[in-house]
Structures are given as structure tokens and as C-alpha cells.
Amino acid sequence: DDNDMDEDAPSGDANDNRSNSEEDVMNGTGSDSAKDNQNGQTITDRHRALLLRSFISKCLELLLDLLSYPQTRVYVAPYLSSHHLAVKLAISKLYLDRSFVLYRQQVDMLLDSERMEVATAASTVSGLENIGLVEGDTATQIENLPYNDVSARIVNQRAHILQKLLHRHHAREASEVVFAGVGRVTDAKWLKEKIAMWVDDTMYDVCYRLRLVDDDDDEVIQLGNEKKTRICMKTADVAKKLGCTCRELLESILLYHQSSRQSDGAILSSAPLYPTEALLWDRHSVPPGNYGLVSEGSITGITSLSLPKLNARFLSAGDYLLRNFRLFRLESAYEIRADLVDAIKRMRPMPQQDGYTEDSLNDYYGNSFNQDENVANDESPKTEFQGWARMGLELGTNKLDKQGLRLIRVDPPRLGESVPASVIAELVLDLRHCATSLAAEWDEIGEFDNLFLVSVDASKMTGAPAPMMGRKDRRVPDEEDFTFPERYGIQAVRGCMVLEVRDEA
């Protein structure tokens, strides 16, 4: 029918125009602004960049989901490892961009998830057979090992192959690596120092013999009845696209292939129990409750987070414990952040006003009374609290000549650890100005209770109001405002546990 064709024609043109505008947005071409026919939103350069970042985050989230399921990991992990995708993402220009924090966090999760310990013996052994490390009876023996021993066996076999290759072809230049122990060869920091002394030809030859690069291997593809050869992209071209040198790319690939990953138990034992200011106000790790209403997420309507997910099946028992611990820690951090914001707002930190001005320190002729006083005036003003909070008190007292916080002892790290074994400090609280009911609550604090120490510098407060919500006429709540530390001058947040309480009144 001609009438039907005339009615359908405008809709087809609109769809074509819409598809062309979407292609221009994704490709970064076209005019500075385009019109979305469906939503009626004007897409500017800033919105286009947000769309591209959202697309990249969603792609990385899909890869993380595929690696977290045992059924899909068997096929996805070897493919990503053969193309060194995680390494290329980690040395790209986008990873060095400090403004794209979500990308950095997702790439770090991808680097860790690609080498995570897997309890599925069949998939592990098949991966060993594919790289030629085991065959026959050796595969049967490895199937009976625990999953953490299988992961260690893979790394040790790779180190042994590297040492044999260097002994045969580059024994003089890489003698330290050849005769080093397996623990040294699998240590990324030690190995990086040694391979830094290799020449570029040696670096490329080692990576090529380990089948980590395939510059000279052209792939033959079948197109109908004809066979054509597809030339693989050279390593130098890949490095140029990533914005790095060819040696940096080869070095990163070799270190990632040879280094060992921390076990799930070691990661759990080294994880901090108390959140710090970096985690509390991290929008991607501890998101707000109304995350979709924030201005940055309103342009796409789709948001991604760098959070572990709970599945019906897990890769191993350590993977199950690690994901639950991280989610529980982040959930606790969200509640702790709300309590800290409420207490700090009520205490109202302000710069201390001493009543003296710069002119009052000079005599009648404009000369300064004391040169040392001018030096002292250059210091930033102290912080005083003009309000009060039931759950917050200022450290220190005027009655006793004691500091509010005094470090007593810092124990050295235990064997195999890098953080102090314990930090013992003394806190001084003055309850004389508190009401009877409030002092009774603080007196109930006893051994093994948890407290949080907050360092506030009022001289660094911006005093700006909370940002506006996206397309709303109201501001973001302070509990979910990520600029709250800058607005109130928060410098550090540390958790502690009470060991002993003394009453020196």
C-alpha cells in the first residue's frame, strides 16, 4: 500500500539518522554535539567521553564475570592469557590516567582473577597439557594435588623452563637467573632487576622462544576455496598503539608470565581490618545508596562498580572466603562512613581564632616586636571544635600535660610480612566537660572495643557546599558526598582496638 509506505518512510529515516549519530558518538567523529532522538538529550564531548568510559567498564565487567564462573573460565582464561590482554590493559595510556579510577581498579581485578587458584582439577590439568608442562602419568599425579599446589606447580615449571632456555642460549648474559632458586625466579621484583641488564635482542629472543610473541608466525586462514595468509600484528606496532616502547611491552609480558600470585590465604591474612580514608570515600568501591542519581551516572543510566560478586559456584574455597570478606568489609565501611560523617558534622571543626591580627604585632612605627613571633605566625592555625557529638570527642586535656595521642611502641614485622606486627599508642580523653550520661557511656568502653581516629585540619577546609544531584534541585547528602574530606579537612582515618583503660582523674 502506498499510504503505508509513506507512513513508514519517516520512521525509517529517523532510525537511520539515529544509528548514524550513535556510530559518530562511539567513533568520536561528527559534530561537537548530536541529538538523541529517543531521550532528547544533547550529547556533548564530555558526555561522549562518559559513554566511552561506561562502555569500556561494561566490557571489563563482562570479562570479570566470565572468569569468575568455572564453566566459562575454562575457555576464556587461556584465550585472554594467550593474547596478554591483561598486561596490555595495565600498560596502556588509559591505565595511567588518574581520572579513570574505575578502569584501574577493574584491570587490577582482571590481573588477579586471571591467575586465581582454581579447585577444578580437570580444567587445571587441561591447561597444563595445553602449554606442554604435563603429559601422561604426570597429569594423573597432578590431579590428586590440592588446587594451591597445582598453581605453585605451574609457576615452578615455568621458572624451570626459563632457566633451561637461558642456560642453553644465553648462559653468559643471564647466569644469575640460571643458577638462582625457584623462589627468586618467580619473584617479579627480583626478576625485573635482572632482566633490566639484558639487551633488547636477548629480551625478544627469550620471549619468542617461550612463545610469548608471534611476530614471525603468520596465520593461514581458509576463505572459500582459497587459502590466504594473515600477517599478525608486530610487537612494535602493538607497543606503539599502547603508548609504550617494545621493550617495556616484552618486559611486562615476561614478568607477568613468570611471576607468582599470592595465595588466597596470604591475601586474607595481609588485608587490613579497618578501612582508611582512601576506601571510605572511594566512589567505586563503596558507592552511595543513590548511585544512579549522581550527575556522572545520569548520562548513561548504567553504572559499573569494581566489586566482587557472589555466584552460585566459586572457583575454590579461598575464592569463596576472599569474596565474602571483601564484600563484608565494604559493607561495614559504608556504615562506618555514615557514622563518621554524622559525628564530624556535629563537632563543627573550625580554624582557631586567637584574636590577634598581623597589625597588632607591630609597634607605633610599624616595626615587629619579635622576629620569632613572625616565624610562628606563618604556621597554619590550629583546629578547634565549636560543636559536640555524642559519639565523638577531641583528644587531649588541659589539666594534665599530656599529648592527645602518643606512640608507645611499633613492633617490627613478623617473618614473611611487610607491615608492623602491632602499633601501641596512648589516647587521652577529657570527660570533665561532658554531661553525666555522656561520660557514663564513654566510661563503658573496655577492652577489645573498636574506635576510629580521625585527623582533621581546619586550615585545609574548602567550605564549599555539597554538589548538586544530576538534574535535581537538591544537593547530595553528606553521607554520600565524596568531596566531604576536602570540605571538612579530613586528613586521615585509622581504626584501633582498646587494650587497656586507665582513670587518671
Disulfide bonds with the S-S distance in Angstrom:
none
